[in-house]
Structures are given as structure tokens and as C-alpha cells.
Amino acid sequence: MKPLLLSTFLSLGLGATFVANGSEIDNKIRKNADFQAGNYQLMLVGGGLSTCSSLASGNCLDADFDDTTRQQSHYLIDEKNIDAILTSQAFSSLTGDKREKVKNLFMGIYAEYQNEHLTRDELKRAFSNADAGGFDGSAFYNSMSDELYYTVLDHLEAPDHLPSGERRQEQVDLSQNKNRYAKYIYEQFVAMAAARVDDSSQSKPKIAVITASSRDPFESADFYQSAFEQAGAEVIWLPLDQSYQQAREWQDKGFDGCGRLTEIRADNGSFNREAIYPDRTALQLEMCSKPELMWKQLEQIQGVFFNGGDQSLTRKALRRSDGSDSPELKLIKQRFAEGQLVVGGTSAGTAIQPGGQFNQRPLPMISNGDSDTAFERGAFAVYPPSQRCQPETPCDSGLLASDLTYEADGGSGLFNLGTLDTHFSERDREARLALLAAFTGTRFAFGVDEATALVVGNQTAQQTPMAVIGQGGVWMVDTQSGIYKLQNNKRQLVAMSHYLNHGDTLSYDHQEQALSFSLKGEPLQQIKATTPPVEDGQWRQQLFGHCGSKEPIRWSQDGIAFVAAPSEDTRYFRLEDDELARCSYINLSFGMEN
């Protein structure tokens, strides 16, 4: 790590050592943002909200969680749990010879670790070390199908209860957060919700967290509930996920869908959750049986926040099987349109938000893929493949695990200015986002960096205000005057880009169909190299390293050639804050080809 970059991390409280006073750093962040929370309705976080919690003490300045909090998951190797695996549908689907070898593997693990509690790492080593008559347990562990892998984990997971019988819960401590930008983002979402409180007797805004992006939606409920409580809100968790939605559809057809919730969860790859989260599963059953309880909560909150994970799962929670909006999404949209509700999300909770139409074009929702595979194979309007696909265990769909996939008609439809991507600069996603925008005829696309948020105001007004807050920035692509060519499996793409940092703002004029920008910092007329807030991301490194350049900037990565081509309309701005310097720019043309 470069000395300048290290000092930047330390001064912001983002590294391993906390040097400056936390309140001083927080004050600098607030001052540079100049953020008016009441002007915005939608918070789109790029993921990477590293948060101090009892399960993630590495994100803490000074971890001080007692043994009443959940600090690690454990897996119990006992006869009951092994039997549950060996009688499962996933195990039964194995072929005869392999099924016998896998059975011997599990019996070997049981013989070695009978009635022991193992951590996840210890469990993985148990597969490697087990005596299974020459069968490679390590290779099997890494190549299991999704269904079998999660069957094993879920049935072996041990309940974590206090002596009183209460379930241990993950606890957050935002005051000890290393990443102060993450803390600031949580607090600003609460401030946005607080601006919608119209009852003087209500001392705190009420926020609902929805964890539908997770395969196991119960697992992260404690985390998000604790995080927003720490940020100053009254928080509830709503058990709105794909299993709830499917059960409700069965109910509406006259069947006992709610009574089949356990079975439906298993069909969705989540097993034995009643044993681990009895309170959460009981609440889901109650709200499934009485959906008016869910609707009442949605009518009383000032904010709703969606977790990270897989946006395709969130889409299933918000839409019916025919693609129509669920009653819950309709209510969220209604209150959002009336200005009574703010909506936020991180990672998948951001990627889910595009939808509807912009300039008579449907807005897609990106669901998977990396940049080099996107340029090699293109984009596919299909359900994303499993991330556990490997050359020896290929995806059933014929796709690669890295293929670019998308939903053509979007996700929730709460963001109607463009498509969205997350973990952006850190994962070099410029090419995949630009290709998807060009391929689908989407004019605007927004890539949000980690620990960063694009905040959006009223989208029905003539002018829609937007702002960027956080550690990184937001990259925008405008394909209006762009070019996209495919010839002999070679792709070429030309478009316009902008990159905004913490405290920068922009506005979209719907009548003029034009963007306007207000960028902080010093306008640059010559190159002044700038160090990005984190080292990840070739595009960000190249542009920060040539901030102010009037000459083309060229580089290659993963089989794609890039060129950033400044023109007389390009503007660079450099903002310095102690050792930290940021490079924002607008109207920078670029090209990509493989």
C-alpha cells in the first residue's frame, strides 16, 4: 500500500488503526457533503457498507461485544443432523454410486467429529480430512450443487441460544465503525425518513428492513435491525421474501400456502430455519396468514431498506409469478409517489430498483456477470446462473457463471432514470454496465462504488435532483450519442461518461432531457495526479492518475482495450481534504473494444 494511500485510510478511520478523533472525521464528512436529507427520496448504495458488528469485529475500531451477542455460526455433527442430510431430496438425487460414496463421507465425518460443534472453516476441513475410502471430500465440498450445499449447511447449523432460551442476536455498534462513511450513510437514510415524520408525538422515524435478497432472509435480519436502531430509528423487520410471496399466491388460489411455508422455503433452497430462527419464522407465518398485518406496517413506516445479496430473489419477493406487482410493492410505490416514504438499498437492494420506462424504453435490471465475459459473449435476458457453477459442474442453463444477464422489464420500478450497478469501480464493472446500456438502448446507467450512495429526489418533478455521498463515487454512462457495434464476435462501444464524488450534485431536466452538474473542488486545466480512496479498480486508477488530462488515456484489461478521450467539453475537478484528494469529471468520451 502506498504511503499516501495508507495515511488517507488512517485519517478517515478506514484502516486498521484509528488515528483521528471519530467526531472530527464525521464532521469533515458532513461538511464536505452539505447534504440536505429532506430533499431526497431514494438512497442507492453500492454495497460494501463495512459495519462493526458482533459477527464482523474486524470492521470495528474497538470491538467490545459480550457473550450475549451472536459472534459465530456453529455446525453440530450429530446423528439427527447427519440423518436429515442423508434423507434429504438433494442427497436422494445423487446417482447410486456417488450417493454411496457421499454417504460414506458423511459417516466418516460423523465418526471423527461426533457431537462436536465446528466453525464454517472447521467444517470445510472436516470434509478434507474425513476417511471416505479414497473419495475426495474436499473436491466434493467445492462441487456440490446449490441444493445439496445449502441442505448440508442448514441442517448442520446449530441453534445459538442464551441460558434463558432466547436466541443470541448479531449486534451492531456504529460508534466503533472503522469506515466512517458507512456510518454516515446509515445516518443519512434515517435523516431522510425523519423528514417524512408528520406526527409531533413520534420521536423517531420508523423504518422497515426487508432482507429478501438473501437465500436465508432470516440470517441478516438482526444485523439490519440493529444497524438502523444505532443510526437513530425505530426499526421493524418485515418477512417479505420469495417464499412469503409464493405462499400468498397459493392462499389467493384457495390452497393452504402459509401452512406449506417450510416446504416452500426448502424448494427455494433454505432448510430447517424454524430451528435456528423460531421467532422470525413464526412472524412470517403470522403475516402470511394475515397479510393485512404486513400492509398495516407498510402504511405506518417512513422508510424501507432492502439488503444486499441477489436482486433476482428480491424481485421474486416484490412481484407475482406473472410479473405483476405484489400488493406489498403496490403499497410501497403508492406511498413513495406521495412522498410519504423513502426507499433505500445496498448492493442487490440498489440493483433491484430500476424499472418502468425512460424515453419509451424499458429499463433493465442487471442480475449477473463480469466485464470481460460480457464483451466476449454479450448479454442474456434470462435468469442468472448459479455462482457455484464450475467447469467440472457446469450450469444447467448452458450459461457461464460469469455471463452478463438481466431482466428486460426491470425490478421494483422505483428508479426510472436508468439502470444501476454496484460494487462498481472496485470490481471493474464499467464495461459490463456500458455494454448492457448500449445493447438495450438505455440512455443512462449509473455505477455506484462501495460505501457510496447515489441519492435521488422527486422523479416526477421537471427537475430531479441527485447527489453523491460516501467513500467512492458514482460513474455515469450516457449512450445518447454513442455507438455499439458487433462484428465477428468483436464488440466496439463508444459513449459519454461522468464521475461524481462525495458532495457533488446533479440534476436531470425532464423537459430538456439534459443533465446539469455542480461539482466541488478546483477546476483543473492540467494533469494533477490524484490517489483514489481505495486501490481497487483500473478505470478509477487511470482517471485519478491522469486527472486533468487533455490527451487520450489508454489501457487494457482482461482482453478489453479502453480509451478515455477528453474533448473541449470535458471538465475535471479536484477536491483536496487533508491527504485525501478526489477527481470528479464530466463529459468524458470513452471507447471500449475486445
N, C-alpha and C positions, 0 to 999 in steps of 0.2 A: 504494500500500500504506500502511495506517495506521501511524503511528509505533509504537504499542504492538505491533501485529502484527509489524512488522519486527524490533523488539527481541526478541520472542519467538522468531522464526526464528533470529536470530543467537545467542541464548543457548543454543539447543538444537543448534546446528550444522546446521540445516536449510536455511540460506540460502547465499548466495554467499560470505560471509565467515565464517571460523571465529574466534570471539572467545574463548570459554571453553575451558579445557583439556578435551580429549576424555574423559579418565578421570573428571573431575569430573561431566560430563554423564552419562556412563554410570552412575556411582554413584547419581546422582539418579534415573535411570530405574529402576534395580534396586530402590532403596529404596522408591519410590512404588508399584512393582508388588507387592512382597512375594510373589513368585511361587514356588511350590513345584513344580518341574517334574515330580517323580516322581508327583504326584497326577493327572496328565493324560495322555490317550492320543491325542487328536486336536487338531491345530492348523489352524484355518481362517482363512487370511489374506485380507484384502480386496483384494489386489493392491497396486500402487503401491510395491513394495519397491525404491525407487530405490537402486541399488547402484553403487559405484565399480568400474569395470572398464575394461579397455583399449579397449573399444568404446563406453564411456559415461563419458568422462573428466569430463564436466560434472557428474557426481554425486560427484566427488572433491574433497576439500579441497586436496590437492596431488598431482596426477597425475604419476606417475614410472614409466611403463612403457617398457621398452626395445623395440628394433625386432624382438625375437624374438617379441613378442606380436602377436596379431591386433588391428588398430586400425581397419580399414575394409574393407568389401567393394568389390571392383572388378569391372568388366564389360568383357570383351575383345571388341572389334569386329573379328573376323577372318572369313575365308571359311568356315572349318569351322563356326563357331557360327551364322553367318547361314544357312548351308545347312541346319543342323539345325532351325532355326525354319521355314524355307520348305518343308521336307519333313515337318513335324510334322502330327499328326492335327488339332490345333487350327487350324492355318493352312488345311489342306485343307477344313475345314468351312465356311470363308467362301464366300459366293456368288461367282460368276465375276467380276463387275465389281469388287466390293470386293476380291476376292483379288488382282486385277491391280494395283489401286491400292496395296494394302498391300505387295505385292512391290516396287513402285517406291519406296515409302517406305523399306523396309529397304535397298534397293540405294543409295538416296541417302545414308542414314546410313553405309553401308559406304564409299561414295566419299569422304565427308567425314572419317571417323574411322578409316580403315583401320589395323588393328593397334594401335590406341590402347586404353589402359586408362582407363575412366571410373568416377567415383563414381556412386551412385544419382541424385544431383541432376543431375550432368552428363549422365547417360543420358536423364533426362527432358527436359532442354533440347535434347538431340540430336534428339529426336522433334519438338520445336517448330521447330527451325531447319533441318531437312532439306528439301532441294529435292525435292518429290514432285508436281510438276505441278499445284499448287493444292489437293492433298489436305491436309486439316488434321491434321497429325501430332500436335499437342497434344491435340486433341479425341479422336483415336483412342486415344492413350495412356490417357486417363482413362475411356474407354468400353469398353475391351477386356473380353471375357469372362474369368472367373477362369482358365479353362483356357489361353487364349492368353496372358494376362498373365503367368502363372507359367511357361509354356513359354518366353517371351521372357527373363524374369529368370534362370531356372535354366540355360538353355543359354548365355547370355552371361556368367554368373558365372565368374570366373577362379580357378583354384586358387591358394592362398596358401601357398607352401612356403618354408622356410628353405633356405639353400645346401646343407645336409646332406640335403635331400629331405624332412625332417619337416614336417608340417603346422603352420603357425602356429595358436596357440590363444588364445581370449579368456581373459584372466586377471583375477581379482577381487582387490581389496585392501580388505578390510573395515575395517582400521585407519584408512584415509583416507576412510571414508564420511561424507558430509555429514549424511545422515539417520541419526542415532544410534539411532532407534527401529528402523529396518530392520536394522541390525547386531544389536541386542538380540534381535529376533525370530529371526534365523538362529541365534544362540547358544542361545536357549531351546529351539528344536527339537532341537538337538544334545544339550542337557541332558536333555530328555525321553527321547531314545534312550539316552543314557548310563545312565539309571536302569533300563534293561532289560538291561544287560550283566550276565551271571551267571558269567562266566569271568574269574577274577582275572588271568589272563595277557593279557587283551585290554585294551590301554591306551586305545583309542579306540572309541567306538561306530561301528558300520558302517551307513552309510546308502546306500540306493539312490535315485537320481533317475530319474524317468520323465517324458519330455518329449513325451508323446503328444498334448498339447493343441495342438501346433504343426502347421501344414501341412507344414513341413520339420522333423521331430523331431530331426534331427542338428544343426541350427543352434545351439540353445541348450544342448546337452549340456555343452560346455566350461564355459559360464557357471555352471550349477548345480553341476557337479562342483567347480569352483574355489571357489565361494561357501561350500559346506559344509565343504570342506577348511580354508578360512580360519577357519571357525567352530569347528574342532576335531574333525572327524570323519574317518574313513576312508570314502571315497566311491567308489561304482561307478555307472556309468550302465547302465540296462537298456533294450535296444532294443525295448521293448514298445509298439507303436503299432498303428494300424488295419491297416496293410499286413502287419505280422507276424501279426496275428490272422487276417486273411483267408487268408494263405499257409498257416497252420497248419490251417485248416478244409479247404483243398484237400488238404493232406497226409493228413489223417484220412480223407478220402474216397478215398484211393489215387492221387491225382494229385501231380505234382511242383510243389506250390505254392511251395516255397522256391526252386526254380530259376526261378520266374516273379516273384521279388520286384521286379526292376526294372520289369517290365511292370505289376505291381500298384501300385507306387508312382506310376507315370505315370497310371494310372486314377484315383488319388487326388489328382492334381494336383501331384505332386512329381517333378521330372525331373533326370536327369544327376547324381544325388547321388554316385555312385561316383567321379566325377572330383573332387569337392570334399571328400568325407569318406571316403576309401578305407578307413580303419581302422574307422570306425563302421559302414559298410555291410557290411564283412567280418564284424564281430561279429554283426550282425543275421542274416546268412546262416548263420553257425555255430550260433547259438542256435535259429534256425528249424529247422535240420536236426537239432539235438539239444536239444529243449525241456527235457530234464532238467537241462541246464546253467542255464537260467533258473530252474527250480524250486529247484535247489540254492542259488542265490544268494538267492532269496526266503526260504529256510529259515534262512539264516545272518545276515541283517541284523537290526538293531534298529529301523530306521526306513525309511520310504519317503515320498518327497516328490514331488508332482505339480506340473508347471509351469503357467503361465498361457497363455492363448490361446483355444481354442474347446473348451468342455466336451463338445460333441457328438462331437468327434474322440476325446477320452479315453474316452467311453462306448463307442465302437466298438472301442477297444483292450482294454477290460475285459470286454466281453460278446460272445458269439457272435451270428451273424446272426439266430438265432431268439429272441434276447433273454435267453438263459440266461447264467449266469456262466461266464466262461472258467476254465480250470484255474488261471490265474495269480490271478484275482480270488478264487476259492475259497480258495486258499492264503493270500492276504493276509487275507481275512476270518477264516479259522481262527486264524491267529497273532494277529490283532488281538483276537479274542474271548478268547483265552487269556492276554492281557495281555503277550505277548512282543514285540509290535510296536507302534510308534507310527506314525501316519499324519499327513501334513501336505500342504497345498497352498496355492497362491496364485492368486487370481482364478479362472480356469476350474478350477484344481486344488482350489478350495473349492466352487465351484458344482456340481461333479460328485458331491459326497459324499452328498446326501440319497438316501433310498430306503427300501424296506420300508414298514411301516405304523405310523401313530400313531393310537391310538383308532379302530382298524378303518378308517382312511382311508389310501389310498396317498399317499406323499409325492412330489410332483412335483419335477422338476429344471428350473429356469428356463434358457432357452437363448438368448433374444434379446429385444430390444425396448426402447422408452423409455416414460416415464410418460404423456406426452400422447397418443401413439398407442394405448397400452393403454386409456385411458379413452374414446378415440374409437371404437376398433374391437373391443375385447375381447381375449381370449386364445385362442390356437390350439394345439391339441395335435398339432403337426406338426413336421417337421424345419425348422430355421431357414433363412431365405433368405440369399442371398449379401449380404455387406456392400457389394459393388460395384454392386448394383442402383441404377439412377438412372432418372428419368422417361423419358429417351430410350432406356434399355436396361432395361426392367422385369424383375422376377424372373419366371422361368418358372412358378413356383407360383401366381402371382397375388397373392402377399403383397407388402407393402411391406418395404423393408429395415429399417424401424423397428418392425415388428409384434412384439407380445409372443407368443413361442412357448415351449412347454415339453414335456418328456417326462412323460407321466402317471405312469409307474411309476418315475420317478427315475433316479438314476445308479448309483454304486457301492453304495449302501445302507449305508455305514459310519456315517452320521449319521441317526438315526431319531427325532429330536425335532421336526423341522420342515424347511421349505425354506430355501434360502440364497441370498443375493445379495451382490454385491461392488462395489468402487469406489463405495460406496453414497452417502454424503452428497455426495461430490464431483460425482456425476452425477445428483443429484436423483431417486433411484430409489425413494423412499418409495411413490409412487402405484402404480408397476408391481408392486412386491412385495406391497403390501396388496391390490391387485386380484386378483393371482394366488392369494393365500392365501384370500381370500373366495370367489372363483369356484370353487376346487377343494375347498372345505371343509377346508382345512388350518388347524389351530388356531394353531400358532406359525410365524412366519417371522422370520429373522434377517438383517439387512443389515449387512455388515462394511465399515467405512471403509478407505481406503488406508493402508498402512503400519501396519495394526492387525490383531490376531488375536483370534478367539474360541477359547478353549482349553477342551476338553471332557474330562471324566473318564469313569469307568466308566458306560456307559449301561444296564447290566443290573442295577446295584445299585438299592436302593429310592430312594436319593438320588443324583442325577447332578450333580456339581459342575461349574461353568463359571466362567471368568474372562476378563477383557478386558485385553489388553496392547497398547501401541502408541501411535502418534501421535494417532489419532482415537478413535472409539468404535464401539459396536455398537447398532443400533436394532432393537428387537423389536416385533412386532405380535402381539397376541392377539385372535383373532376369535371366541372362545368365546361372548361375549355381543354380538357385532357384528351389523350389518345390511348387506345388499348388495341393491340394487335396480337393475333395468334397465327403463326405460320410455321409449319413443320415442327410442331410441338415447342416452338420458341415463342416466348411471350415478351412483349415490349409494352411499357406503360409510361406515360408522361402525365403529370398533373401538378397542381399547386399545393404548397404546404405552408402551415403556420405552426409555431410552437410558443405556448404561453406558460409562464411560471407563476409562482406564488404571488398573489396581489395583482396580477394582470386581469383585465376585464375585456369583454367584447359584447357586441350586440348584433342581433340579426333583424334587419328591417324586412318584414314580410311583403310589403308593397313594392319596395325597390329590389327585393331579392338580393340584398347585399349585406356584407359584414362590415362592421366598424370596430376598431380596436383602440384600447387605451392601455399602453404598456408602461410599466415602471422602469426607472433606470435611465442611464445615459445613452443617447443615440450614438452609435459607433460609425465612423467613417473609414476606419482601417481595422486590420486584424488585431484583436486583443484576446489572446488565448484565455479560456475560462475552464476551470475544472468542474465537471458535473458533480451533483450531490452524492452520487454513488457511481462506481466504476462500470457497472453493467450497461451494455447497450452500445453497439458500434455506431449507429446513427447519431446518438446523443454525443458520444465521444468526438466524432468527426466534426459535428457542427459547433460544439462548445470549443473545441480546439482551434477552429477557424472562425470564431465569432467576429463578424465584421467583414468577412472576405468578400471581395468583388469578383474574384476569379472562381471558376468551377472547382468543386471539391469532388474527388473521385476515390472510390474504394470498392473492394469486392468482399463478399462474404457468402459462404455456403453456396457457391455456384451462381450467385446473382451479382451483377455489376450495377453499382449505384453512381449517380452523378447528381449533385446539388448545384443548380445553375442560377446564381444571383443575377438580377436584372436591375434596371434603374428604379424599379418599383419596390425592390427588396429593402427592408429596413431591419436593422439589428439594434437590440437594446441590451445593455449590460448593467445589472444591478449588483452592487457590492454591499455586503453586510459582514463586517469583520473579515474573516478569512473566506467566507462563502461568497461566491460570485455566480450569477445566473445569466444565461444567454437566452433571450427571447428573440424571435424573428417573425416577420410576416412577409407574405408574397414571395416565397422562395420556390421557384420551379424545380422539379426533380424528374429524373428518369430512372427506370429500372429495366433490366433485361437479363434473361438467363441464356 
